Every structure is written in structure tokens, then in C-alpha cells.
Amino acid sequence: MTTRVAVLGATGYTGAELLRLLLQHPEVRVTEIVGQSKSGQRVSAVLPALAGLVSGEVASYDAARIAKNADVAFACLPHGASGKIVAELHAAGLPVLDLSADFRLRDPKVHAEWYGHDEAPALRAEAVYGLAELNREALRSARLVAVPGCYPTASSLPLVPLLEAGLLEDGPIVIDAKSGVSGAGRQPGERTHFAETTEGFRAYKTGGSHRHTPEIEQTLSGVAGREIRVSFVPHLVPMTRGILASSYVRPRAGLDAAKATELARARYEGSPSVHVLDAGSCPDTLWVRGSNRAHLSYTLDARTGWLHCQGAIDNLVKGASGQAVQCFNLMRGYSEGMGLLGAAMWP
């Protein structure tokens, strides 16, 4: 049965990407395109890529109208702005997939430490963390999904099989990650201005200060059954899309690149999104660009004993909107990969 869908925050990068994917989904009819700051403007003027595909105007936010016209809502709103709106839609009876960080962290104290606000504390315990590869069964009955962040997705997927198997030594994990500038959103700013990013390459929010740090630790600690700490260093790369996360871990005896590859392939067997490359391979963000694919790989540095784990995704697709559709499919009883099986845009 076709599902009527509302997209809130539809005029930002994740909202626009979500519309692109949903318009190709065989069981979806987009009935609400909501963008408060752009309301009243033609969709094709605000999102020129949809010219000839979508008619009408961007709508303003009205919870009652949206609940009447949609069966499911996607909230592509900024952190802090999402919680109250999600709570209103949830109270109106709509299942909601929230792409902000407002419901990702389970512990209210940890959320307050890193984000400083909590507009809907009563819903925090109900939210299902939307990494489908970890929480498929819970997502099937979810009414509120906290769609994971892009860095946590790229960082966690290669590490999950190794931690589940108990084959990593205790101690911190070093994660060195690079992202394209679209991860900063559509709102222009000095940090993402073309002249400030092109032909340069830099780290940012170092020293454990990036907000995705506790989300990564929460995910990895959950699968490991013990507290995991990470040293997470993000970098801004002069490209539009893509994340490459390189993690450095200490393997226990018997874990090399071939074994890690074997474990990961077994763990993600049947996944419509995760592909494990041969041991010693190096994924490229270009190979997953525009797709909901995640490419993983493992290499052992026998000289130093470090195991190098890599994960490459498109930050706007598997790192946000595609991941949300993957969760939506599970919630609605569709095939998990429905509408998401397209190859990357290569070259």
C-alpha cells in the first residue's frame, strides 16, 4: 500500500536529498513539502533540481494539516529545532523519522552536555536509533526513529563486527575522518565558503569536541558490552559529498585483515547497503557517491600491530536521507532496500 509522506525542512540539503530518493520510491507519495523559511515559494524555484518533477509551493508548518495529509513524517530540521515539532507530530499520531541529533543520545545528561537543550525529554526513551544494520527488528515497530549522524555511520560500521566478536584490545580507538562540505548544511557561512574551502584541507573541532563523539561511543559501547572511548578527529575536504572514516585499533591475537573481512562479510550478509571490499583494499568516496552504499575495508600494519578499518559513505545518503528511507522501509514492511538500490554516480 502506498504511503503518504511529509518532508519537513525540505529545502535544506538533507531534505532535498530525501525528496530525490522518495520521488523514485515505488510505494511513496509525497503529500507535504514543508519549509518554514521558504513557504509560499515555488518548489521548483527553491529546489531547481526538481523543476518539472514537482509542482506547487513550499508549505508552512501546520501539525494538524500534516497529520491529516500524511501517514509518516520525516523531519530534516536543525538540532534543537526538531524536538518540539517531532513531539507535536508524534502526539498527532504520526510516526516520525528525525534526522537531527535531538533523540540520538539515550542519556539525557549526555545530551544536555553536548547539545544543551531537550525540547521533548519524554520521547527520548521511545526513540529507536536508526542504524538499520544494528536495529532492524526494533525499527519494524518503531514510532520514532533517531536517524544516525553521518560520521557515526561511517565510523561505526567497520568496527561493529570486530567489537561484537570481542577481538579488539581495551583502550581508546583512534578515528580519523574526512567529510565533504555539504555536511555543514545549506546555510552559507565563512567556514564553508568556496574561497575558504577549495584548495585547502583542515581538521576542525579537535580535542574530542565534535558532537558526534558521544554518539559514536554510545553505538560502539552498546555492541561491545563495555565502555568504549574514541579519539575522533574530523576534517573538511574540498568536495561536496562523501565521508571516509579511517579507524586505528589494536587487534587481539588471531585478528588480521583477512579475519576482519570474513567477520564483516558474515555480519552484513544480505544487507542492501553494506559491501565489504577485499582485505587490503582502500574504499573511495567516489565509489559510493549519490548512493546508499557503504564500502568497508581492513588492512593490518604488521610492523606496528595496528589494524586499519575504513568506511566510505555519501554523507547525504547513507549518512542521512538514504539511511532514513532504509529505516522507513523497515517501519512500513517494505523491502529494506526499496528505492535505494541504485549504483553510485561514477565518475
C-alpha positions in Angstrom: 0.0 0.0 0.0 1.3 3.4 -0.9 2.4 5.6 2.0 1.7 9.3 2.1 4.8 11.1 3.3 5.6 14.6 4.7 9.1 16.1 4.5 9.8 18.9 6.9 12.8 21.1 6.3 12.6 20.0 2.7 14.6 22.9 1.3 17.9 22.1 3.0 20.5 19.6 1.6 19.2 16.5 3.5 15.6 17.5 2.8 16.3 17.9 -0.9 18.2 14.6 -1.0 15.3 12.9 0.8 12.8 14.2 -1.8 15.1 13.0 -4.6 15.0 9.5 -3.1 11.3 9.4 -2.2 10.3 10.6 -5.7 11.9 7.3 -7.0 10.3 5.1 -4.3 7.6 2.9 -5.8 5.4 2.9 -2.6 5.6 6.6 -1.6 3.5 9.6 -2.5 5.0 12.9 -1.2 2.0 14.9 0.0 3.7 17.6 2.1 6.8 19.6 1.3 7.4 21.9 4.3 10.0 24.6 4.7 9.0 27.4 7.0 11.6 30.0 5.8 10.7 29.3 2.1 7.0 28.8 2.5 4.9 30.2 -0.3 7.7 30.0 -2.9 7.5 27.6 -5.8 9.3 24.3 -5.1 11.0 24.4 -8.4 12.4 27.9 -7.6 13.8 26.8 -4.2 15.0 23.4 -5.4 15.7 23.8 -9.2 16.7 20.1 -9.5 13.0 19.2 -9.0 11.8 21.5 -11.8 9.4 19.5 -14.0 9.1 16.8 -11.3 7.3 18.6 -8.5 4.8 21.4 -8.8 3.2 23.6 -6.2 4.6 25.7 -3.4 6.6 25.0 -0.3 4.2 24.8 2.6 4.3 26.3 6.0 4.3 24.1 9.1 0.9 23.1 10.5 0.8 19.9 12.6 -2.9 19.2 12.2 -2.8 19.6 8.4 0.3 17.4 8.1 -1.2 14.7 10.3 -4.3 14.7 8.1 -2.4 14.6 4.8 0.4 12.1 5.6 1.0 8.7 7.1 4.6 9.3 8.0 6.8 12.4 8.6 10.5 13.0 8.0 11.9 15.8 10.0 15.0 17.3 8.3 15.4 20.2 10.8 18.4 21.6 12.7 19.4 20.3 16.1 17.3 22.0 18.8 14.6 23.0 16.3 13.4 19.5 15.7 12.4 18.1 19.2 9.3 20.2 19.8 7.9 19.7 16.2 8.6 16.0 16.3 6.7 15.8 19.7 3.7 17.6 18.1 3.6 15.3 15.1 4.1 12.2 17.3 1.2 13.4 19.6 -0.9 13.8 16.5 -0.4 10.1 15.7 2.3 10.3 13.0 5.3 8.0 13.0 8.3 10.3 12.7 11.9 9.8 11.4 14.0 12.6 12.8 17.3 13.4 11.0 18.5 15.8 13.7 20.5 14.8 16.8 17.6 15.6 19.2 16.9 12.0 20.0 20.1 10.1 19.2 21.7 10.1 22.6 19.8 7.9 25.1 21.2 9.5 28.3 19.5 13.0 28.9 22.6 14.2 30.8 24.9 13.3 27.9 22.5 15.0 25.5 22.4 18.2 27.7 26.2 18.2 28.0 26.7 18.2 24.2 23.6 19.9 22.9 22.3 22.0 25.8 18.6 21.6 25.1 15.9 19.0 25.3 12.6 20.0 23.8 10.9 16.6 24.2 12.5 14.7 27.1 9.5 12.3 27.4 10.2 10.9 24.0 13.9 10.2 24.4 13.4 6.7 25.7 11.0 5.8 22.9 13.3 6.7 20.1 14.9 3.8 18.2 18.4 4.5 16.9 18.1 4.2 13.1 21.2 2.3 12.2 19.3 -0.5 10.4 22.3 -2.8 10.4 22.1 -2.9 14.2 18.4 -2.4 15.0 16.3 -4.0 12.2 13.8 -5.7 14.5 13.2 -2.7 16.7 12.7 -0.5 13.7 9.9 -2.6 12.4 7.6 -1.5 15.2 9.2 2.0 15.8 7.0 5.1 16.0 10.0 7.5 16.4 13.4 6.9 14.7 16.5 8.9 15.5 18.4 8.7 12.2 22.1 8.5 12.9 24.7 11.1 12.1 27.0 10.7 9.1 30.3 10.4 10.9 28.9 7.8 13.4 27.6 5.7 10.5 30.9 5.7 8.5 32.9 5.2 11.7 30.8 2.5 13.4 30.0 0.1 10.5 33.6 -1.2 10.1 34.1 -1.5 13.9 30.9 -3.2 14.9 31.8 -6.8 13.7 35.1 -6.7 15.5 33.7 -5.4 18.8 30.8 -7.9 18.7 33.4 -10.7 18.3 35.4 -9.3 21.2 38.6 -9.2 19.1 39.8 -5.7 19.9 42.1 -4.8 22.8 40.9 -2.5 25.5 41.8 1.2 25.2 40.8 4.1 23.0 40.0 3.8 19.3 41.5 6.5 17.0 39.1 7.7 14.3 40.4 10.0 11.6 37.5 11.1 9.3 37.1 13.4 6.3 33.9 14.9 5.1 32.7 17.0 2.1 31.3 20.4 2.8 27.6 19.5 2.3 27.7 18.1 5.8 27.6 21.7 7.1 24.2 22.3 5.6 22.9 24.8 3.0 23.1 27.9 5.1 26.1 29.8 3.9 28.9 30.5 6.3 32.5 31.6 6.3 33.8 28.1 7.2 32.1 26.6 4.1 32.5 29.5 1.7 34.1 28.3 -1.6 37.2 30.5 -1.2 37.7 29.2 2.3 37.5 25.5 1.5 38.8 25.0 -2.1 42.4 24.0 -2.4 42.7 23.5 1.3 42.3 20.7 3.8 42.0 21.1 7.6 40.8 19.4 10.8 38.1 21.0 12.9 36.6 20.5 16.4 39.6 18.6 17.6 40.4 17.5 21.1 37.3 15.4 21.5 34.9 18.4 21.0 32.9 17.2 18.0 29.2 16.5 18.9 29.3 13.1 17.1 31.9 11.8 19.6 29.3 10.6 22.2 27.1 9.1 19.5 29.9 7.0 18.2 30.9 6.0 21.7 27.3 5.1 22.6 27.0 2.9 19.5 30.3 1.1 19.9 29.8 0.6 23.7 26.5 -0.9 23.1 27.8 -3.6 20.7 30.9 -4.2 22.8 29.2 -4.6 26.1 31.8 -2.3 27.7 32.7 1.3 27.7 34.4 2.4 24.5 36.3 5.7 24.2 37.3 7.2 20.9 39.7 9.9 19.8 37.7 11.4 17.0 39.2 13.9 14.6 37.1 15.2 11.7 38.5 17.0 8.7 36.9 19.2 6.0 37.8 18.2 2.4 37.1 20.4 -0.6 34.5 18.2 -2.2 30.7 18.4 -2.0 29.8 14.8 -0.9 31.3 11.9 0.9 32.9 10.7 4.2 35.9 8.5 4.6 36.4 7.3 8.2 39.7 5.6 9.0 39.9 3.9 12.4 43.0 2.5 14.1 42.6 -0.3 16.5 44.7 -2.8 18.4 43.6 -6.4 17.4 43.7 -9.3 19.7 45.6 -12.5 18.8 44.2 -14.1 15.7 42.6 -11.0 14.2 44.2 -9.9 10.9 42.8 -8.2 7.8 41.5 -11.4 6.3 39.8 -12.4 9.5 38.3 -8.9 9.9 37.0 -9.1 6.3 35.5 -12.5 7.0 33.7 -11.3 10.1 32.3 -8.2 8.4 31.1 -10.1 5.4 29.3 -12.6 7.7 27.9 -9.7 9.8 26.5 -7.8 6.9 25.5 -10.7 4.7 22.2 -9.8 2.9 22.5 -6.1 3.6 21.2 -4.0 0.7 23.7 -1.2 1.6 26.9 -2.5 3.1 29.7 -4.0 0.9 33.0 -5.3 2.3 35.9 -5.0 0.0 38.8 -7.4 -0.2 41.4 -7.2 2.6 44.0 -4.6 1.9 41.7 -2.6 -0.4 41.0 1.1 0.1 37.5 2.5 -0.5 36.9 5.7 -2.3 34.1 8.2 -1.6 33.6 8.4 -5.4 32.6 4.8 -5.5 29.5 5.5 -3.2 28.6 9.0 -4.3 24.9 9.5 -4.6 24.1 6.0 -3.4 23.1 4.4 -0.1 26.1 2.2 -0.2 28.8 1.8 2.5 32.1 0.4 1.5 34.3 -1.2 4.2 37.8 -2.5 4.3 40.6 -3.7 6.6 44.3 -3.7 6.4 46.8 -4.9 9.0 50.1 -3.0 9.6 52.2 -6.0 10.7 55.1 -3.7 11.5 53.3 -1.7 14.2 50.4 -4.1 15.0 47.7 -1.6 14.2 44.6 -2.8 12.3 43.3 -0.1 9.9 39.5 -0.1 9.4 37.9 2.1 6.7 34.4 3.1 5.9 33.2 5.2 3.0 29.7 6.6 2.5 27.9 9.5 0.9 27.1 11.8 3.9 23.8 12.9 2.4 22.6 9.4 1.5 23.7 6.6 3.8 24.8 9.3 6.2 21.4 10.9 6.4 18.5 10.8 3.9 19.1 7.3 2.4 19.5 5.9 5.9 16.2 7.5 6.8 14.5 5.8 3.8 16.1 2.5 4.8 14.5 2.8 8.3 11.2 3.9 6.8 11.1 0.8 4.6 11.5 -1.4 7.7 8.8 0.5 9.6 6.4 0.1 6.7 7.1 -3.5 6.0 8.7 -2.9 2.6 11.9 -4.5 1.4 14.8 -2.7 3.2 16.5 -1.6 0.1 13.4 -0.4 -1.8 14.1 2.8 -3.7 17.8 2.6 -2.6 19.4 0.1 -4.9 20.8 2.4 -7.5 24.5 2.4 -8.2 26.8 5.3 -7.3 27.2 8.3 -9.6 30.6 7.3 -11.0 32.7 9.0 -12.2 
